[in-house]
């Protein structure tokens, strides 16, 4: 069974601080996605990374896919209260169903003003 | 609206009753997914429909769970003889093709509570 381990599970920081969320697995994924979910809503896709070593930036968010395509990280610079939410990583196994994304349990981020 | 629409948004049912959850995908999207999100857990894959292909049912946890997609659009997830462990948020999503290279759009979910 493929698993994606996310850490930390909870993170509470002050506005302006930097943070990094990790997503690790012993399995190789063909691609990896990061989502943000707010209470009462469905997850919203932030980014998809495909190539080992790939780095993508989305404003203050930086996403990296590990060289071996087994892990990924999300770094947020100068966090804002609007960044508060549940961050989920999800990996796609090319050998499996096209619909079967493996999700981590998420990192619940709280940014206090 | 133009997004994925799910109903009901909240459902409280008694143990042993059957429930039906409905999903209206984004118009034109051929791929439709059902996931389950329990408290403190990530999203658990349930079932995937793609066009006219046979659905991938590999994530359905038991034979009490079934889903259908009529006319390649609306989907219904049915849970028979509900148990307390079925309590969760059931999320539906759609994409224009399979998710590879395409954005998956999630609905707001149906929160099921079995008492």
Contacts between the chains, C-beta under 8 A, distances in Angstrom:
chain1	res1	chain2	res2	distance
A	4	B	42	7.5
A	6	B	42	7.9
A	30	B	100	7.7
A	31	B	100	6.9
A	40	B	108	6.5
A	40	B	109	8.0
A	41	B	108	5.4
A	41	B	109	7.8
A	42	B	4	7.3
A	42	B	91	5.4
A	42	B	93	7.1
A	42	B	105	7.9
A	42	B	106	2.9
A	42	B	107	5.3
A	42	B	108	5.5
A	42	B	109	5.8
A	43	B	43	7.3
A	43	B	91	7.6
A	43	B	106	5.2
A	44	B	106	7.2
A	45	B	103	5.2
A	45	B	104	6.4
A	45	B	105	8.0
A	48	B	101	7.6
A	88	B	42	6.4
A	88	B	43	7.0
A	90	B	43	7.4
A	92	B	99	6.9
A	92	B	100	6.8
A	97	B	48	5.8
A	97	B	56	4.2
A	97	B	58	6.5
A	98	B	31	7.7
A	98	B	48	7.0
A	98	B	50	6.6
A	98	B	56	7.9
A	98	B	98	3.7
A	98	B	99	6.6
A	98	B	100	6.5
A	99	B	31	6.9
A	99	B	33	5.2
A	99	B	45	7.0
A	99	B	47	7.8
A	99	B	48	2.5
A	99	B	49	7.9
A	99	B	50	7.0
A	99	B	56	5.5
A	99	B	98	7.0
A	99	B	99	7.0
A	100	B	45	4.9
A	100	B	48	6.8
A	100	B	56	6.9
A	100	B	58	7.0
A	100	B	59	6.8
A	101	B	43	7.6
A	101	B	45	6.7
A	101	B	99	6.7
A	101	B	104	7.8
A	102	B	45	7.7
A	103	B	35	7.7
A	103	B	42	3.8
A	103	B	43	4.0
A	103	B	44	7.5
A	103	B	45	8.0
A	104	B	42	5.2
A	105	B	40	7.0
A	105	B	41	5.8
A	105	B	42	4.3
A	106	B	42	5.8
